[in-house]
Amino acid sequence: GSCSLVACPASASGAPACSCLSGYTGTLAWSSGLQSYSGSCAAASCPSGASGSPACACSTGYAGTLTWNSGSQTYSGSCAAVTCPSNAAGAPSCACASGYSSTLAWDAPLQAYTGACTLAACPANAVGAPACACSSGYSGTLTWNAGSQTYTGSCSLVACPAGGSGAPACACSSGYSGTLAWSSGPQTYSGSCAAVSCPAGASGASACACSTGYYGTLTWNSGSQTYSGSCTLRACPANAAGAPTCACNQGYSGTLTWNTGSQDYTGSCSIVACPSSSSGHPSCACNTGYSGTIAWNSGSRTYTGTCTIVNCPTYSTGTSPSCSCAPGCSSGSVTWNAGPQSWTSTCTPVACPQWSSGTNVVAGCTCDWGLLGTITGSYSSPYYTGGCTLPGYYDTATNSGYALYRISSTTPAFRLQSLNGLFSSGSYVRTYALSDKYTIAQNKDLDSNVFYSYTGSSSTLSAYTLAKGSSTVTTTTLYSGGGSMSQSSGAGYAPMMMWTAANVGYGAYLGTSYTGGKILVHELSSSMSSVTLVYSFNYLTYPCGVDVIPYRSSGFTRDFAIARTAGSGSSGPSAMSSWTVDMKVGSASGWTNRNDESFTSSTTGPSQAGQIVYYPPGMPLYTPGDPYLSYNRAVMWDTGTAFVYVWQLTQSGTSLTWTFLAKVAVQGSWGLALPLSANSYDAII
């Protein structure tokens, strides 16, 4: 056979004398019996910092020399870690530090790194490379990605706190005060900004400016965090008030607008006139003499309300506001009271004068029924003018001095003759032929040229109108029939003043029935052209005259009537009588309290028929020299003798007292004088 070379065990070489290879450790022994190697070779561990067993060499990042010692089966030498290049770390596996970028390569032959680490720029809004973090005023998280050698994440701008501005460097804005500081930990601002109060006259924090109605300039001082400058109140335009919010005053209209550019008002205020009958602008109030409420409507810029005239008060005159005590007041005044808007009057009117009625002179006085005249107020005592006068016959101040005088029983029987020498002279103006000469009576209310006569045989009452300037007589029938007064004699007239306005009458013709012994009354109509009422009543036998005595004429306290009989020559009583008379009754019952007196025929009274006529005080029977003018008189005429008998009448309660005065000679036995007033005379002459 042969001997073949036995291969060395694994990791051994050098057969036939096998030993462990470099880098291996172990012991190999030849077993001749077995003809094989016993033992084995195992790779030796590399020294620290080395790798590559069994061919160990310094690892990447290490430098040094290793030598295998086959005897000791170990490496000699060592591997030391190589220091990382600048801005790199991680030896022995050096890589660029966080925040740096580049490629480091290990050069094994040179046992050194090639390449360099460059500082990586921080992302937007970050600082602090290579340890980048968000800048002040920004928030976010930045992370270094070693693989991509870049930062991940981003930095966002943090909004300034309220009242601050200027991000990312926030500070308190204009108009705010305070301190803001950036806290990098929580990435927020600390501190706060508070609005600074605006100066006086300014508004609009935090951007203060002069308010409406103020002018001036305000500037913010960021250092002191205060405003400099001031705002001054702007005066309101003319006729306006209420600064700083000016508006037109009461009584003015217009629109005022604040111009912020010019810091002044535009527009104007025009006067609004006070309403009619008011004054006192702008606080308009009703004038004196007017009432009402005037109010200013600030919305419509107009006055509301009206002023109504307040009439002058009672007993005053004028047109409001010119009121004064009316004529007819004896004292007092009229005063305007502004508070209650009324007149106060102390005017004292005088009472209505004699023979008139009414509340007073100012309210108006009306002459009593049948009287003449008007009453007008006056400012002078007695505080009225005019008055109420009696019909002309009774108003002796208007006596004409003439009479219608019956001188004969023949026709023409009557003359227009002067009282001067009436009973002794035969001179006269003219004559009148009146058909019934016994019963003539004048209408004393008409006070003119109208006379009445009653014809007993026909019971006819006639009116005689005497023409002016001539002897013409016009006869008109007023009444005919009934109430016969056969052989009538004597007549009279009861004037309207013996009635009242409440119980009116228009006068009455009075007559007597000589043979019938009656007194007959014919009341006239309002037109005095007819008769409305006839009544009669018994008297003594042979009455031949009747007349009335109105109290206003006589001064007595009541109206009376008088009558007489014919006397002894007619075989009748010689009597004269009086009654109290109320003509308003309209019947015989109005003639009461008859009182009879006697006379002596041909001595104190007539002997035959003839009228009895009432003469009021002041009316002369004849002129000149009538000594009895101041008396109330009854004059009895005598158809049998040429004498007239005069008696004084005085009142004694409800009767008249008769006092004989005189027996006066006249021109003839048929004498009868009917005195004429001035008006009656003028109507005839």
SEVOLUM-905899 format. One line per 2 residues: number of its first residue (from 1); their letters; for each residue y, z, x of C-alpha. Coordinates in pm, whole numbers. Each point is the difference from the previous one (the first is absolute). Layout:
# residues N
NUM = A = Y:Z:X | ...
***
This chain:
# residues 685
1 = GS = 0:0:0 | 327:20:73
3 = CS = 269:230:-18 | 268:-98:-207
5 = LV = 353:140:26 | 51:247:-267
7 = AC = 334:-40:-166 | 238:288:27
9 = PA = 46:206:-312 | 301:-64:-204
11 = SA = 332:62:167 | -177:1:340
13 = SG = -22:-257:271 | -127:-43:355
15 = AP = -368:-60:-76 | -227:80:143
17 = AC = 205:294:101 | 173:36:-334
19 = SC = 296:231:-41 | 254:52:-280
21 = LS = 276:-252:-7 | 364:94:70
23 = GY = 125:195:-285 | -336:131:-92
25 = TG = -157:326:76 | -362:87:16
27 = TL = -304:28:226 | -268:-267:28
29 = AW = -342:85:156 | -282:-241:59
31 = SS = -333:100:-134 | -257:-175:200
33 = GL = -262:104:-227 | 181:-142:-284
35 = QS = 162:-263:207 | 317:59:-195
37 = YS = 329:180:32 | 47:330:-152
39 = GS = 345:126:-95 | 287:-194:-143
41 = CA = 366:-92:59 | 271:103:-242
43 = AA = 358:-119:2 | 226:252:158
45 = SC = 300:125:-202 | 339:-138:108
47 = PS = 249:243:143 | 296:111:-215
49 = GA = 239:-281:-63 | -273:-254:81
51 = SG = -223:-210:-213 | -242:-288:35
53 = SP = -315:190:99 | -208:-88:188
55 = AC = 275:-194:176 | 271:262:-58
57 = AC = 356:-89:64 | 335:165:-99
59 = ST = 54:-51:-367 | 309:-167:-146
61 = GY = 292:222:69 | -159:158:303
63 = AG = 35:-83:362 | -221:93:293
65 = TL = -308:-112:209 | -355:87:-76
67 = TW = -290:-43:255 | -367:48:-74
69 = NS = -186:227:231 | -362:-107:-22
71 = GS = -112:300:189 | 148:243:-240
73 = QT = -19:-243:-275 | 365:91:-102
75 = YS = 340:-160:9 | 251:103:247
77 = GS = 370:-39:-68 | 190:59:-328
79 = CA = 204:-170:-271 | 347:143:-83
81 = AV = 186:-82:-323 | 280:-243:63
83 = TC = 346:117:-141 | 110:-204:-301
85 = PS = 290:-235:54 | 350:109:-123
87 = NA = 27:49:-377 | -381:-7:-22
89 = AG = -249:276:-53 | -367:57:-71
91 = AP = -141:-21:353 | -254:-111:85
93 = SC = 36:-230:-300 | 377:-41:32
95 = AC = 184:-161:-281 | 374:-26:-80
97 = AS = 132:321:-146 | 120:15:-360
99 = GY = 317:-197:-28 | -82:-233:283
101 = SS = -163:-340:-11 | -174:-222:254
103 = TL = -351:-87:136 | -146:214:282
105 = AW = -303:-153:183 | -223:174:257
107 = DA = -41:-191:320 | -341:129:119
109 = PL = 17:-152:346 | 341:148:47
111 = QA = -94:309:-182 | 352:-16:-169
113 = YT = 167:-85:-334 | 185:-321:-43
115 = GA = 285:-44:-264 | 284:241:-115
117 = CT = 93:191:-320 | 334:-100:-159
119 = LA = 195:227:-240 | -48:-123:-358
121 = AC = 321:-31:-209 | 29:241:-296
123 = PA = -22:-157:-346 | 323:-56:-198
125 = NA = 194:318:-75 | -206:200:248
127 = VG = 82:150:341 | -163:208:272
129 = AP = -236:-254:175 | -264:46:116
131 = AC = -27:276:-272 | 182:-192:-268
133 = AC = 109:185:-313 | 231:-97:-290
135 = SS = 366:20:87 | 228:254:-167
137 = GY = 57:-108:-358 | -333:-174:-24
139 = SG = -336:124:-117 | -352:-123:64
141 = TL = -311:48:221 | -55:-206:322
143 = TW = -349:-10:155 | -95:-165:334
145 = NA = -290:-240:-28 | -156:-8:345
147 = GS = -209:-298:-87 | 286:-220:-99
149 = QT = 236:194:223 | 258:7:-292
151 = YT = 142:256:-242 | -119:7:-355
153 = GS = 221:131:-283 | 378:-46:-59
155 = CS = 329:193:-38 | 193:-17:-330
157 = LV = 368:87:-47 | 40:338:-166
159 = AC = 268:-3:-276 | 295:232:58
161 = PA = 8:315:-213 | 231:8:-304
163 = GG = 363:-21:108 | -98:-142:339
165 = SG = 15:-349:147 | -36:-189:328
167 = AP = -382:-7:29 | -170:31:242
169 = AC = 282:220:133 | 80:164:-330
171 = AC = 313:205:-35 | 189:129:-306
173 = SS = 183:-286:-170 | 371:-6:-64
175 = GY = 78:261:-261 | -292:219:94
177 = SG = -21:292:238 | -301:145:179
179 = TL = -231:-53:305 | -306:-225:16
181 = AW = -257:35:285 | -316:-203:65
183 = SS = -320:196:25 | -253:-210:188
185 = GP = -292:218:-98 | 8:-56:-371
187 = QT = 199:-318:57 | 271:112:-252
189 = YS = 367:104:0 | 89:363:-20
191 = GS = 332:119:-151 | 187:-142:-300
193 = CA = 326:-166:-105 | 212:145:-281
195 = AV = 278:-192:-174 | 340:124:106
197 = SC = 220:93:-294 | 282:-246:-55
199 = PA = 351:120:74 | 227:91:-294
201 = GA = 83:-302:-210 | -297:-197:133
203 = SG = -344:-76:-134 | -307:-208:72
205 = AS = -187:215:252 | -136:-109:240
207 = AC = 242:-291:11 | 305:198:-104
209 = AC = 306:-191:-107 | 312:100:-187
211 = ST = -88:47:-365 | 160:-183:-289
213 = GY = 356:120:-23 | 29:91:371
215 = YG = 121:-200:296 | -60:42:375
217 = TL = -246:-87:283 | -312:197:96
219 = TW = -178:-56:334 | -335:146:101
221 = NS = -8:180:334 | -363:-18:111
223 = GS = 59:247:280 | 127:280:-217
225 = QT = -188:-134:-300 | 316:40:-214
227 = YS = 252:-223:-178 | 347:-45:133
229 = GS = 292:-106:-221 | 87:112:-353
231 = CT = 35:-121:-361 | 327:52:-185
233 = LR = 31:10:-379 | 170:-315:-126
235 = AC = 274:72:-255 | -60:-152:-343
237 = PA = 212:-299:-100 | 295:52:-233
239 = NA = -92:142:-343 | -350:93:116
241 = AG = -165:325:99 | -335:154:83
243 = AP = -21:-76:372 | -237:-81:159
245 = TC = -129:-172:-315 | 333:-118:-130
247 = AC = 32:-119:-357 | 298:-87:-215
249 = NQ = 168:302:-149 | 8:72:-369
251 = GY = 234:-246:-160 | -65:-277:251
253 = SG = -254:-279:12 | -138:-207:284
255 = TL = -291:-26:241 | 10:160:344
257 = TW = -261:-117:252 | -60:142:346
259 = NT = 3:-260:277 | -221:132:279
261 = GS = 134:-259:240 | 367:95:-35
263 = QD = -85:356:-94 | 249:-21:-287
265 = YT = 13:-47:-378 | 52:-334:-164
267 = GS = 133:-38:-355 | 278:184:-184
269 = CS = 62:221:-304 | 228:-126:-277
271 = IV = 162:222:-261 | -154:10:-347
273 = AC = 276:60:-252 | -26:295:-239
275 = PS = -110:-101:-351 | 258:-54:-270
277 = SS = 196:313:-96 | -115:193:306
279 = SG = 154:73:338 | -37:218:306
281 = HP = -191:-243:220 | -250:49:147
283 = SC = -82:299:-220 | 94:-185:-315
285 = AC = 50:210:-309 | 136:-74:-343
287 = NT = 377:5:-18 | 193:257:-193
289 = GY = -58:-67:-365 | -342:-156:44
291 = SG = -349:148:-11 | -323:-114:158
293 = TI = -202:32:317 | 43:-239:289
295 = AW = -284:8:254 | -59:-196:316
297 = NS = -327:-194:14 | -83:-24:367
299 = GS = -272:-253:-70 | 210:-261:-178
301 = RT = 318:113:176 | 183:15:-331
303 = YT = 151:262:-227 | -183:79:-320
305 = GT = 143:155:-313 | 307:-70:-211
307 = CT = 314:184:-95 | 85:27:-366
309 = IV = 346:82:-118 | 40:350:-141
311 = NC = 242:-21:-284 | 303:221:9
313 = PT = -76:331:-175 | 109:105:-342
315 = YS = 372:40:-39 | 77:-211:304
317 = TG = 120:-353:45 | -25:-276:253
319 = TS = -285:-200:139 | -230:184:235
321 = PS = 74:97:272 | 365:27:-105
323 = CS = -44:266:-264 | 272:237:-107
325 = CA = 75:214:-298 | 80:-221:-294
327 = PG = 336:-1:-170 | -18:276:-253
329 = CS = -124:266:242 | 228:291:72
331 = SG = -169:101:325 | -303:-49:220
333 = SV = -138:-243:251 | -297:-227:61
335 = TW = -205:60:313 | -293:-196:140
337 = NA = -306:202:103 | -179:-199:269
339 = GP = -315:211:-17 | -100:-50:-362
341 = QS = 201:-324:-10 | 191:103:-306
343 = WT = 352:71:-113 | 127:347:-69
345 = ST = 285:12:-247 | 230:287:-83
347 = CT = 216:-224:-213 | 127:195:-298
349 = PV = 94:-219:-294 | 257:118:-248
351 = AC = -96:42:-361 | 88:-262:-255
353 = PQ = 351:61:-125 | 110:86:-351
355 = WS = -134:-218:-280 | -265:-164:212
357 = SG = -367:57:57 | -240:-60:282
359 = TN = -156:189:288 | 316:-18:207
361 = VV = 270:-245:104 | -213:-159:274
363 = AG = -299:-52:-227 | 235:-143:-257
365 = CT = 197:138:-286 | 23:-168:-335
367 = CD = 287:67:-230 | -113:177:-311
369 = WG = -72:-218:-298 | 315:-148:-140
371 = LL = 219:78:300 | 160:-252:228
373 = GT = 8:-36:375 | -213:8:309
375 = IT = -56:259:271 | -25:-106:362
377 = GS = -70:227:295 | 277:64:249
379 = YS = 36:162:341 | 311:187:-107
381 = SP = 23:299:-228 | -101:19:-282
383 = YY = -250:-248:155 | 9:-251:-280
385 = TG = 242:-248:-145 | 38:-108:-357
387 = GC = -122:213:-280 | -83:-4:-364
389 = TL = 285:-43:-238 | 23:31:-371
391 = PG = 62:-303:-217 | 364:-95:13
393 = YY = 99:179:-320 | -117:333:143
395 = DT = 118:-67:355 | 363:87:-60
397 = AT = 95:-116:350 | -39:-355:-129
399 = NS = 203:45:-320 | 215:-305:-62
401 = GY = 283:173:-184 | -67:-221:-305
403 = AL = -179:48:-328 | -120:-203:-293
405 = YR = 223:161:-262 | -43:-17:-378
407 = IS = 346:13:-157 | -66:-121:-354
409 = ST = -260:-28:-271 | 83:-367:-34
411 = TP = -125:-292:207 | 55:-47:289
413 = AF = -39:374:38 | -36:43:381
415 = RL = 245:-45:285 | -46:-8:379
417 = QS = 267:255:84 | 108:216:294
419 = LN = -49:376:-18 | 359:32:115
421 = GL = 174:72:-326 | -317:-73:-192
423 = FS = 106:214:-293 | 371:-85:-1
425 = SG = 36:-364:102 | -95:-308:-195
427 = SY = -31:-230:305 | -347:-136:84
429 = VR = -178:-285:185 | -187:-165:-289
431 = TY = -185:75:-324 | -363:-35:-107
433 = AL = -139:-53:-348 | -316:213:-23
435 = SD = -162:-24:-343 | -108:364:-33
437 = KY = 270:221:138 | -156:334:-97
439 = TI = -313:-12:214 | 111:-143:334
441 = AQ = -168:132:320 | -3:-151:348
443 = NK = -319:-62:205 | 93:235:281
445 = DL = -296:-113:215 | 106:-365:12
447 = DS = 350:131:69 | 144:-334:-96
449 = NV = 127:-179:-310 | -288:83:-240
451 = FY = 54:224:-304 | -226:86:-294
453 = SY = 68:46:-369 | -222:96:-292
455 = TG = 51:-141:-348 | -139:255:-238
457 = SS = -12:-221:-303 | -239:-243:170
459 = ST = -155:241:251 | 89:-240:275
461 = LS = 72:92:362 | 217:-261:172
463 = AY = 126:-53:355 | 361:-111:50
465 = TL = 76:-181:326 | 373:-20:72
467 = AK = 88:-316:185 | 177:38:329
469 = GS = 365:-99:-24 | 7:-65:-373
471 = ST = -40:163:-340 | -326:-183:-68
473 = VT = -284:225:-117 | -364:-116:-3
475 = TT = -229:183:-241 | -377:32:57
477 = TL = -244:176:-229 | -224:255:176
479 = YS = -167:155:-302 | -10:-44:-375
481 = GG = -183:190:-274 | -117:349:-56
483 = GS = 165:328:63 | 296:-65:-229
485 = MS = 320:185:80 | 201:-106:-304
487 = QS = 364:69:55 | -59:63:367
489 = SG = 281:163:192 | 34:87:366
491 = AG = -219:-102:293 | -97:90:353
493 = YA = -216:-122:287 | -272:190:188
495 = PM = -11:-138:356 | -318:-69:196
497 = MM = 56:301:225 | -118:219:-291
499 = WT = -353:-139:65 | -202:4:323
501 = AA = -184:-252:212 | -324:152:-124
503 = NV = 107:-18:-364 | 229:-296:-2
505 = GY = 261:-82:-255 | 262:-270:-5
507 = GA = 270:172:-198 | 42:65:-369
509 = YL = 259:-65:-266 | 84:312:-203
511 = GT = 144:-14:-351 | 53:213:-308
513 = SY = -61:-59:-369 | 314:132:-166
515 = TG = -147:19:-345 | -357:58:107
517 = GK = 67:300:225 | -210:-134:285
519 = IL = 20:-86:365 | -175:-322:93
521 = VH = -125:-103:349 | -71:-360:110
523 = EL = -168:-18:343 | 59:-328:184
525 = SS = -248:-226:175 | 1:-52:377
527 = SM = 208:-316:-46 | 231:186:-239
529 = SS = -28:-299:-230 | -212:170:-264
531 = VT = -102:339:-136 | -340:151:78
533 = LV = 19:331:-187 | 194:134:-300
535 = YS = -8:358:-124 | 231:225:-203
537 = FN = 35:361:-103 | 206:199:-249
539 = YL = 336:152:79 | 278:141:-212
541 = TY = 167:-201:-273 | 260:-253:89
543 = PC = -69:-33:371 | 247:-240:153
545 = GV = -39:14:375 | -264:57:268
547 = DV = -3:-18:382 | -198:137:295
549 = IP = 90:208:304 | -224:-89:300
551 = YR = -41:302:227 | 78:-203:311
553 = SS = 342:-81:-139 | 79:339:-143
555 = GF = -142:225:271 | -208:174:-265
557 = TR = -364:80:65 | -131:-218:-285
559 = DF = 88:-292:-218 | 183:71:-323
561 = AI = 101:-196:-309 | 298:70:-225
563 = AR = 86:-107:-353 | 249:88:-271
565 = TA = 53:-25:-373 | 290:-157:-186
567 = GS = 183:321:-84 | 144:146:-318
569 = GS = 163:-325:-103 | -343:-137:-81
571 = SG = -118:308:-189 | -246:66:278
573 = PS = -32:271:265 | 246:11:285
575 = AM = -266:28:272 | -64:-107:353
577 = SS = -345:42:147 | -189:-16:329
579 = WT = -366:-61:91 | -198:12:317
581 = VD = -142:-349:27 | -310:-138:169
583 = MK = 18:-373:-61 | -335:-48:170
585 = VG = -175:146:-305 | 96:-306:-205
587 = SA = 21:185:-329 | 204:255:-196
589 = SG = -201:276:172 | 194:-76:316
591 = WT = 317:130:-169 | -28:380:2
593 = NR = 207:315:2 | 261:-126:-247
595 = ND = 305:223:-5 | 274:-49:-260
597 = ES = 362:99:44 | 279:-38:-258
599 = FT = 352:-133:31 | 306:21:-225
601 = SS = 85:-337:-145 | 340:-133:103
603 = TT = 50:301:229 | -279:5:257
605 = GP = -190:-297:-133 | 29:-319:-204
607 = SQ = 34:-16:-374 | -189:-324:-45
609 = AG = -263:-211:173 | 32:-119:355
611 = QI = -201:-14:316 | -63:278:249
613 = VY = 16:-115:365 | -111:186:313
615 = YP = 253:-2:285 | -147:107:337
617 = PG = 214:194:249 | 254:-227:164
619 = MP = 24:-253:-281 | 348:4:-151
621 = LY = 55:-19:-372 | 340:-146:75
623 = TP = 227:-48:300 | 197:145:145
625 = GD = -17:375:-47 | -338:72:-160
627 = PY = -25:375:73 | -370:30:-70
629 = LS = -148:-242:258 | -222:264:161
631 = YN = -184:87:-323 | -300:-134:-181
633 = RA = 158:-99:-330 | -91:-116:-347
635 = VM = 273:-212:-156 | -13:-36:-381
637 = WD = 190:-285:-160 | 131:16:-357
639 = TG = 26:-296:-235 | 207:214:-237
641 = TA = 280:119:232 | 174:-129:310
643 = FV = -146:273:220 | -286:48:244
645 = YV = -162:338:61 | -112:105:349
647 = WQ = -263:268:64 | -134:140:328
649 = LT = -379:14:32 | -180:258:215
651 = QS = -369:72:26 | -150:319:-128
653 = GT = -374:-20:52 | -136:-258:-242
655 = SL = 327:-24:-192 | 354:-113:56
657 = TW = 303:216:-48 | 295:-175:-166
659 = TF = 353:102:100 | 295:-165:-174
661 = LA = 254:-150:241 | 248:-223:-179
663 = KV = 104:-204:-305 | 155:-319:136
665 = AV = 205:-248:-202 | -110:-362:15
667 = QG = 142:-336:-112 | -183:-13:-333
669 = SW = -257:161:-220 | -273:-241:104
671 = GL = 22:79:368 | -307:-28:227
673 = AL = 11:-54:376 | -306:-124:190
675 = PL = 92:51:371 | -93:-287:233
677 = SA = -133:28:355 | 133:-232:267
679 = NS = -308:-219:-36 | 37:-24:-376
681 = YD = 369:-80:31 | -76:-273:260
683 = AI = -259:-150:-233 | 259:-37:-273
685 = I = 340:-57:152
***
